[in-house]
């Protein structure tokens, strides 16, 4: 059943929220960059989706869905025209904090060599750029293997610009914060 949507901050009990570093779902993630301040494309729990909760301590909690009303939500799986890729069962998210000369509406893209493995539109603040990993299926051939490092590019006015920065190596379900390019 569709129970609706609840914000991550509202769903997590106060006594465990500080132990939660981030939440990942298919194609989206959020990260707690300071106590109670969440950023990313997926800062809500939506019924019908699965989530990985990344913690610093063992936690346990439940949520009473009867308090929610049914809502209509839009998942932002938008991709720039001509730049498509397939969702993999292996993924990581790189939280990009700043990029030189980027403007709202420009695109951040992640690549493994010439293979596009993720894209996210810049909204003017910290953005979770996905990077897909090779999960053994033919659609993910050429995607990242554990230990490889994605390359990031800025798509601005239909021009691809290589970005440089200190980028951590890929690991499945990885959340990497405060990347400046």
C-alpha positions, -999 to 999 in steps of 0.1 A, spaced: 0 0 0 10 36 -5 15 51 29 29 84 16 62 102 23 80 114 54 111 134 57 142 116 70 146 141 98 109 135 109 111 97 106 143 92 126 139 94 164 160 122 179 180 98 200 194 80 170 195 107 143 231 117 152 242 81 145 229 82 110 254 94 84 232 89 53 204 71 35 206 55 0 179 44 -23 178 35 -60 193 65 -78 192 89 -48 208 96 -15 209 120 14 236 128 39 235 145 73 263 172 70 256 186 105 232 175 132 197 176 118 208 192 84 202 168 55 212 173 19 208 153 -13 182 143 -38 163 118 -16 158 133 19 124 116 23 113 80 29 87 71 3 65 40 6 72 13 -18 110 19 -19 138 2 -1 165 21 18 200 15 32 207 35 63 244 41 70 252 45 106 281 50 130 264 29 157 240 0 159 205 14 158 169 2 159 137 21 152 103 18 137 79 43 122 41 45 126 29 48 91 -7 54 102 2 90 109 9 97 72 -15 109 46 -12 96 10 9 120 -11 19 123 -47 57 127 -51 79 131 -81 112 112 -82 139 133 -99 154 108 -123 159 135 -150 189 131 -172 204 156 -196 194 151 -232 217 128 -250 233 116 -218 216 84 -207 228 56 -184 211 26 -167 206 23 -130 228 -4 -115 223 -24 -83 257 -12 -73 261 26 -67 278 53 -47 271 90 -42 296 118 -42 283 149 -24 296 178 -45 299 209 -24 313 234 -49 324 236 -85 342 265 -101 320 284 -126 289 262 -121 254 277 -123 220 265 -113 207 242 -141 241 230 -152 248 193 -150 273 173 -131 282 140 -148 303 110 -136 322 88 -160 343 57 -160 365 64 -190 341 72 -218 312 55 -201 286 78 -184 277 63 -150 257 91 -133 242 126 -137 226 152 -115 214 187 -121 231 214 -100 205 231 -77 228 257 -63 239 238 -32 254 204 -21 244 179 -48 246 140 -46 261 129 -79 255 91 -84 282 68 -98 271 34 -109 291 2 -104 294 -29 -125 269 -54 -111 276 -82 -136 247 -75 -159 254 -65 -195 239 -30 -191 265 -22 -165 295 -33 -185 321 -5 -183 307 8 -150 330 12 -120 346 -17 -102 354 -14 -65 386 6 -60 383 26 -93 378 63 -92 351 81 -112 359 111 -133 336 141 -130 326 166 -157 305 197 -159 280 200 -188 276 237 -193 260 252 -225 264 218 -243 301 217 -236 317 190 -214 344 204 -190 367 180 -171 367 186 -133 396 180 -110 395 172 -73 403 148 -45 379 120 -54 376 88 -32 376 54 -49 343 37 -56 328 14 -31 292 0 -33 268 21 -13 295 46 -6 286 81 6 315 106 0 310 142 14 325 177 9 340 172 -25 351 204 -41 359 204 -78 
